[in-house]
Amino acid sequence: MSSIKTSEKSSIYVALLRGINVGGKHCLPMQELARIFTQLKCVNVRTYIQSGNVVFSTPPKLVKDLPGIVSKTIEQRFGFSAPVVLRTREQLAQTVRGNPFLKAGLPEQTLHVYFLADQPSAAGVKSLGPDRSAPDRFHVAGREIYLHVPNGSTKLTSAYFDSRLSTVCTARNWATVIQLLELMQSSAS
């Protein structure tokens, strides 16, 4: 990647990594994760909790290949694969505004969002079973899947959505989504 020129305008992004520091597997210190982003010419790099959330700034032209490069770097240095999904500050704000379960007044602690790397096909969305994990409910909106899990566990997993939608996704609970947006907004100040 090329160096950032001072005249280039940077945008704020969040990188959402899947499957790191979960259940004692795929350990990756957040300091090392931040260092990877810094080495790739990202600035204002901040991590949030140990599950792979990185807020950073970079010019939009440098971000296209970033998920693949970060995944490859993690695999080379730490020996495991970690898919990376990116969102801009504006996209994450839209995700927060668009949560149908929040609008319906459901308790925030029962809400989650799956962030998809790619736009799912209409056929893929249609293949999702609405009764797979009752009473859990989900709503697909663009590259997000809003999830309501009233009992705390679900059969609506990343593996299920990945296989049905032919993409990669990663989930965050609602509190984390809100915190990430706040971090991104404070980075813009």
N, C-alpha and C positions, 0 to 999 in steps of 0.2 A: 504494500500500500504506500501511496505517496504521502509526503508530509503535508500537514495542514498549513495553508498560507494564511497570513493574517487577514487578507481581504475576503476570505471565504466565510460565508455565514454558516454557523453550526446549528443543528437542530438537536433537541433533547429526545433521547430514546430510553426505553427500558428493555433489557435483555432478560428473558425468562428462560432459565435453563431447566431441563427436566432430569429428574432422577439423581441429583447429587445430595450427599449428606442425608440420605433417607435410610433409616433403620441400620445405621452403621456401615452402609455400603457406599461405594463411589465417593470417598472422602476427598473433598477439595476445599482447602482453607480459603476463606473469602479474600484474604490479603493476596493470595496467589491468583485468584480469579480477577481481582482488580488490576493486578500487575499485567495480566494478559491483555486486558483492554487498553491499558496505558501504552503497552508496547505496540499496539495496533493504531496508535495515534489518536486515541480517544482522550478527551479531557473532562475534567470535573467528574471523575469516576467515583461512584459511591455504591457500596453494596448494602443490601437490606436483608437481615436475618441470614441464617446459614443455608437456606434452600436454593440459592442461585438466582438472586435478583440483583441486576446491575443497572443503575441509572448513570447515563453518561451523555456527553455531547460530542458530535462529530458532524462534518459537512455531509449532507445527504448523498453526494456522489461516492463517498467512501463506505457507506453502510450496506450497499447491495451484497457484497461478498462476505460481510462480517460474520453472519451466523456459521457459514461453512468453515471459515478460517478459525473461529473460536473453537468449534467442535473438534476440528482436526488438531489444533494445538493442545487441547485437553487430552485427546486420545494419545498423542505423542508423549506428553509430559506425565500423565497420570494413569494411562493404560485402560481407559474406559471411554465409551461414547456418551456424549451429553448433548442431545439436540437443543438448539437455541431458537427461540421465537422472539421476534422484535415487534415493538409497538412504539409509535411516536407519542408525545404528550397529548396531542389532539385526539389520537385514536383511543388512548386509554381514558381520556375524559369522556369521549362518546360512549365507551363501554360502561362507564359509571352511570351516565345519564340514561342509558338504554335498558337497564336491568328491569325486566317485566315483573320479576318476583319481588323486588324492592318496591316497585310502584304498587303492587298488590298488598303491601303491608306485611309481608312475611318476615319473620325474625332474621336479622342480619347474620347471626351465628349459624344459620342453616343454609347460607348462600355461598356459592362458589362460581368461578368462571374457568372454563377451558379456553385457552388461547390456541388457535390453530395456525400453523405455519402458512397454509394455503387456503384459498376459498374452496369450500367443498362443492361438489357437483349437486345438482338438484336430485339426481338419482341416488347419490350417496346419502343425502339428508333424508330422502323418502325411505331408505332402507333401515333407518334407526327405529328400534322398537320402543314405542312410548310406554309399554308395560313391562319392560325388561327388569326394572327394579322398583316396583311400586312399594311405597307411596312416593318415591322420588320422581321429580319432574325435571324436564329440561326444555330449553328453547334455543334453537339455532338462529343466530342473527349474524350474517356475514361470516367473519372469521372468528366468532366467539360462540361458545355454548354456555348459556346461563343454566345453572343447576341449583335446584332446591332439594336438599337432603335433610329431611326432618329428623331422621333417626341416627345420624352420625356416620353411617357407612352405606356404600352403594355398590352395585354391580356396573354402574356407568363409569367405567375406568378409562384411562388414557389408551390402553390396549384396545378396548372395544371401539372407541371413537376413531383411533388410528386405522383400524382394519376396515371399518365401515366407510370412512370418509377418504381413505387413501391419502392421508397426510400425517403430520406429526403434531401432537398437541401437548400442552402442559397446563396443569390446573393450579389455581390459587384460591384460597378462601377470601371471602369478601373483605375482611379486615386488612389483609395484605394488599389487595387491589387498591383500597382507599389509601393506605400508607404509601404505596408506590406513586400514586398520583400526587399526593402531597409532596413527596420528595422531588418529583419532576417539576411541580409548580414552584417549589422553593429554589430549584436550580435555575429557573427562568428569571428569578428576581435579580 
